[in-house]
Amino acid sequence: MLVFSSLQCYTTCMQTIYLSHLHDQAFRAKFHQKQLACDQLVTLTGRTSIPLEGPWRLCPDQYDTCLRAGWYAYTGKETTPVDCDFEFWKEVIVPSVWNTEHEPWEYYEGSMLYRTEFASSQKEGTRTFLVFEGVANRAYVFLNGIYLGFHEGASTPFSVEITASLQDRNTLLVCANNTRSVSSVPSENTDWFNYGGIYRQVHLMQVSPSFIRHWYVRLLDAHTLGIDIELSGIHDSVQVVCKELGLSLLVAVHDHKASVQVPFTGQVWDIENPKRYTFCLQYGQDRVEDTIGLRTIACRGNQILLNDKPIFLRGVCLHEDHPDFGRYVNENLVRRSLEDAKLLGCNCIRLSHYPHHRYMAEIADELGMLLWEELPVYWAIAFSEPAVLADAKNQLSELILRDRNRCSVIIWSVGNENPDTDERLAFMSSLASLARSLDPSRLVGAACLVNEHTLCIEDRLEACLDVIGLNEYYGWYDPDMGKLKILLEHSLKDKPVLITEFGAGAKAGFHDAEAALFSEERQALFYKQQFVLLLGSPTVSGTFPWLLYDFRSPRRMNKYQGGYNRKGLIDQSRRHKKLAYATVQTEYRRIKEQGR
Ligand code: GCB
């Protein structure tokens, strides 16, 4: 009897241990305590790094068993059965979105495990960081079985120091999760496809024990160059060199920060002549180098001034979406988008509705294109949840830290078409203040709201913005284009108003002499009529057709759409230019010729 009862007790205890995770519904909480956020970010640009690209192994983990049962700690030497065998997972090239890599994963939403092994020889006295440029929508990172942290937000970079856990041979496991959630930024419902995965590069970055964390170079005014540097380490000065400008300065470090202002007599960057200068910074053994354009951007009344001269923004909107690669982009794809926009006659692109790959701003700097960069504070967001605000602020900080040396970026947008509530106002105005405090050298904007009764742009957020975005679809969703004329007359503002979206759907190759809905003719006609009204209005300082390319959207399921938003001026293959492309091109040529 005694033997039986102790055996029974033993079995129950074992079951409790074995089963405990099955009963733990709060299993994510312990992972979420360790956030990888902007305070740990180290600027990647200007450094050499070791890419962790190539074949990784992937396994869908629909029920999050890795996090629940601790697969990340498995060594392969377990003596009881385990539920995963890493070497049998499918091999996929990283970076990529999983949706395009394996047909059964096309619509998968949930957790995907990514695993790779890499060798590392850490040089004596160096510090090593892992840098992720984009994991959709959130990531849990493990190195050699040790949990490093959690990052929320699909489109901004994050980094984590791994000096202490690095070995000669290493195993990196990432749980990438793209579950849509009402408490995320963006929220559950968007007009784009919810791709998932490690879709931007991963790097190993080795730096000296004392190193440059971030640096920020810009014109404070037409004649003054300002440089601010954040450091981690012991040295009392940092050297700043720009040979072409004849600069060679030793700047004193106080409290891990160094700042200097010097007269600027060089050539400004602008879209016709995108002149850039090479800046090198040396702090002890650490050295960074970047090519940076210098320009000013400001507003005067309803004008936007680039280098003190008024400029009309001949814009277009763009999503990161390709039929073969989803949200993954490489340099060639980015160059192609910029070329298509240039050919259209654009001088500005609105990167909707989330931070695009850093290549975009780097190449726009090189080619002379202005950019509107945006946070995915899109439609309905849980504005009253403090954790959601913290997440949005973190994404904004990561974006600004990544791109504030990119002169092409002129506007930080804090959101798009959100409902008018007190909570939304508080949320978005605090984002606008944060953008200004991190980067006072750019404009802050957002797509604002319209009072449809009085036909007037009317948004309490306007007071916190430098530029007012207006998305309008009169003549498409609302058939009465006449309302647009009234709206523009009612909306004379002392700030620039940009038409941040206007457009109509057209299925490439569908022609109709009567200009039926979704025909190319209808879309072209729409743009002709819209431009007459928009360019005739003194209110409008820029126009951004919605958009350059068709893109996937699960909300768009009529017979013309077939899962795509068809408002592109070019179809999703990027080969077929619709009739409206030429219409917009003609208008933009005319605006340019008029010197507007
Ligand atoms: C909008 C949204 C954009 C949509 C677009 C449309 O106002 O900002 O994300 O895709 O309308 O096509 O309806």
Residues whose N, C-alpha, C, O or C-beta is under 5 A from the ligand:
A	BS01	GCB	D191 N471
